[in-house]
Amino acid sequence: MKNNKLNKNLGDEPVKLEFKDVIAMIIAAFEVLFPIALVFAGIMGLAFFILLKFWIKG
């Protein structure tokens, strides 16, 4: 209940996102998603290599 009194003034002014804020959020999302995409691409590349090397003998 004590936090309600402290947070009452937060609704007075809307939050404005500037260009730097948007760029920072895009970079943060990129830093999180890019390693996941790299791992997925590596796993898919390994799977294709195994398929081509062992199952499709030609």
Number of C-alpha atoms within 10 A of each C-alpha: 5 6 7 8 8 9 9 9 9 9 8 7 7 7 8 7 8 9 8 9 11 11 11 12 11 11 12 11 11 12 11 10 11 11 11 12 11 11 11 12 12 12 12 12 12 12 12 11 12 12 12 12 11 9 9 8 7 6
